Amino acid sequence: MMNGPSRWCGLTLVVLAACDSADTGGGSPDGPADDDVWDDRYVPSYRLTFEDADWAARMEALIPTDACEDRAYLEATLEYDNPKTGETEHYTRVGVRYRGHSALTDGQRWGFKVSFNEFVEGQEFHELHNLNFMGTEGDFSLLRERLAQWVMREAGVPAPRVTHVALTINGEFQGVFPFSEEPDDDPYLDHHFEDDSGGLYKVEGYCRGTADFEHDGDDADDYDKQYEPKADTTPEQLEAELIPLLQCASGTDAELLACLPAHADVDEWITEMAVDMVLPDVDGLAGAGQNFMLYRDPGVGGFVVYPWDKDQAFSTNAAASTSIWDLHPSWSESPELTQRIRRLWKDEFCGEVLRVAELATAARLREESTRVQGYLSRRIEDDPWFSSSGQSWSGAVGALDGDFDARHDDVVAEATACTP
């Protein structure tokens, strides 16, 4: 449980900037300025302590031979230097495990997931159940996830908040990690939606298959792996909410035009897909049919979509097709439903692509990237992983900067022509 403060670092930004607990940056915060966790003007410090000095080997041993099986947690304590209050917060018996699939390979820094209620029922961290310290996963700039989700939110998609933190384990500084909001639990719904009583479904792709949006009968058991229920979503909700959407998606074009607005917030889906086209990101809803959440928002009376895991954003290296009508990776086709939506609502889709392109110009992306780099750079200089791995943070940032320019004009030309 959380104890009282053990260290005072001061309340003003001037004092905080000199403290070990956080760095500060300028610009507008990603989260509310009064938010103790998501105010992105800070790079706060998190410290994990394991009783076992050989914690890394023990945690690696917990990784199952089948990468898609559930992973066990190792017990630890956590200290958080709250940059807003100057207090150090203590949490005992938290669960920690490695996170990610593709990151669990040589040449990558592995990420961590921290669960506050794995060993202590009901324990929370600022109303959160889980924390995600994201590994490199091929993105040595550490910026793609943060910038892509920022564009999503700027466009109006209820996407996860992402900041950066400094992580220490057993007294050794591990480096700077992207820090992403858990997208599939009750606290997420509480923050992003006025009504959190709808069904929530996770489409992972890597282990459980991509979303084909095909109707395969009326039994919830036939869908709960591909569309994994989250946040206490029941089989009865799946049958009442998700299966009717899939029935609608299996109809003719005329039937889809008539029925889809009753089951989905079509405008919001179009916005989400438009962002994926502009970034681009082949690994999401419209491209690979994975790494997204489906939430039936009672406030709009239909499903909304929002992404997670955007570390491949801004690159076309893995794209088999880069067209806004058929963006998809080499390992997967674009889901038929997302192609049909873009074609049947083509004017709305093209208009949204042009709107998002104006939000995410190369100049604006570069400005936001530069702002974040301004207060990450000092901590990156001390990051032991970059020192030992041979990877260049500045080189990766430069490559990302080049990606900002690579797509914008082509996307605008395609959307202007608007010819599927």
QUIDA-V791405 format. One line per field, one symbol per residue. phi: phi as a letter, one per 40 degrees, with the letter a starting at -180 (. if undefined). psi: psi as a letter, one per 20 degrees, with the letter a starting at -180 (. if undefined). burial: 1 if it has 24 or more other C-alpha atoms within 12 Angstrom, else 0. Layout:
phi->???
psi->???
burial->???
This chain:
phi->.cbccbabbhbccccdcccccabbbcgcccbdccccbbcccbbcbbbbbbccccccccccccccccccccbcbbcabbbbccccbgcccbbbfccbacbgbcccbcgbcccbbbbcbcbbcgcbbfgbcbbbccccfgbccgbcdccccccdccchcccccbbbbbbbbfgbcchcbcbbcccbbcdccdccbcbbcccbbbbcgdbbgcccfccbhbbdccbcccbccbfgccdccdccbcccccccccccdcccdcccccbacdccccccccccccdcaccbdcccgafabbbccdcbgacbbacagbcccgbbdcccabcccacacccaccddccccdcccbccccccccccccccbcdccccccccdcddbcdcccdccccccccgcbccccccccdccdccbdcccccccccfbd
psi->rparqippiqhqhgghhiqhhqqqrarpqgrqhjpigjojiqnrpppqpqhphlhghghhiipqhoiiqqqqqpqrqpppnoihijqppppqlqpprqqqghilrqjqpqrqpppijgiopiproljqhqqoopagkinihjiggghghggghhijpmrqqpbqrpppplipphappqoqppikrghghhgiqhokirqpppogfghjqroikqokajphhiiighnoprlkprhhgghhggghghggiirrgghghhhhhiiqngghgggghgghhhfroijbghfikrlrqppnohhikrpqqqrqmkijqjqjhjphpjqiikpqrhiqqpphghggghghlhgggghhghghhhhlqhghghggghgghhjhghhhhjohghhhiiqoghghhhgghhhhihhghggggghghlo.
burial->000000001000000110111111110011000001111111111111110000000011001000000010111111111111111111111111111111010001111111111110001110011111111111111111111111111111111111111111100011111111111111111011000111111111110011111100000100111111111010101110111111111100000110011011111111111111111111111111111111111000011111111111111100101111111110011111111111111101111111111111110011011111101110110010110000101000100110111011001101100100
